[in-house]
Amino acid sequence: MQAHGFHGISARDLQLWRGERHVLRGLSVEAASGDCVHLAGPNGSGKTTLLRVLAGLLTPEEGGVSWRGQPIAADRDGYAATISYLGHSDGLKPDFTACENLAFECGLRRRLEAGDIDRVLAQVGLAGAREQAARSLSAGQRRRLAMARVILSRASIWLLDEPFTNLDADGVQMLAGVVAGHLDAGGAALIASHQPPVIPGHPARRVELA
Amino acid sequence: MPRRTAASAMLLMYRRDLLLAFRHWDQVAQPVVFFAMVTTLFPLALSPELGELRELAGGVLWVAALLAALLGLEFLFRADHADGTLEQMLLSGQPLALLALAKGAAHWTASGLPLVLVSPLMAVSLGVPAAALLTVVLSLALGTGILSALGAIGAALTLGLRRGSMLLSLLVLPLAMPALIFGARAIDMAIHGEAASGPLLLLASMLVLTVTLAPLATAAALRISAE
């Protein structure tokens, strides 16, 4: 279902400075349907920066990200609708319940159907926390809820920044299964993490950031 | 994949921000309490003589409303920036300028509208005759709308700064001067029994101008601040 109208993305010769630091030095990444790319590197090597560039939140000084053979700036909103970004922060409103968070934050992207939210909450193991305010959830539960938002977006390209942080063994397995399902359906995932992600049936291609 | 139309996304954004405002009603009540306090201090500090107060009423109401509206502006995007929902908003695939417009409208409903609603009461306490009350309400309704639209640009620009509130006032207040001049003048004219439609129409055209153009500037500023 996610594969609908899928086009890969590619980033070429990215150069990016943050103040005095040359963070991205001529980096190239690409991902096509069914690809799982693992962005690896020590702390401060620019994994988050690269994901933000790929998401279109940051503009590199040189090089660029293209999608459907065009620079993403050509159709910013159209591109944003095909990606889903899980950042450092979970992007949840502490005052909203788990259900409201998904209804508002995901509802901006697409019309949700009845049962969509309950289904995805059960999938990430938060069925019992439906009416709980996000502020009262544990860090791991918030990460699961943020992941639920990614799933619910039905985007074809997932950009995940340290998605395994704070997850228990059960959660890691759940997430790996979710990503595998996404890749099986023809989506792509770019995952920045310290541990290589183990996605059943999908060996990750490693991109090293120095 | 059924994309949501921009109009219904705006409506959703408006509902979301109002719901959040109601859960933080103390923050919402701040501007209206400030407005009521300042306007009631004037009779105490100056003179209880209604004739004297009446001469100053237009200016007092407008300055108090301007500063009160400025109080709430800082929070327009701050929480969304801090918890990461602003990033998700930028990546929602919806036109950012329209989402910014919806957020501005919600902000006005939560902080500008209460001010407009209590203004007749405050005006009466300053000796404004009943015949001029409609002008008070109209001029403040238009004025707070202009401020919400202009202030959104300032709030978006100062988002990444640690002590942005000072800079925010410096950015927004000069832009709001024309509105202040014509708004206070409208009330003054109405108090003296003259027709105030001239300055009111000018205010209305300023509102149209800011509501059309400010969201575009706000959207551009948000993209810069989110980097």
Interface residues (C-beta under 8 A of the other chain):
Chain A: H4 A55 G56 L57 L58 T59 D77 G78 Y79 A80 A81 T82 I83 S84 Y85 G87 H88 S89 D90 G91 L92 K93 P94 D95 F96 E100 F104 E105 G107 L108 R109 R110 R111 R149 R154
Chain B: M1 P2 R3 R4 S8 A9 L12 M13 R15 R16 L19 L20 R23 H24 D83 G84 T85 E87 Q88 M89 L90 L91 S92 G93 Q94 P95 L99 A226 E227
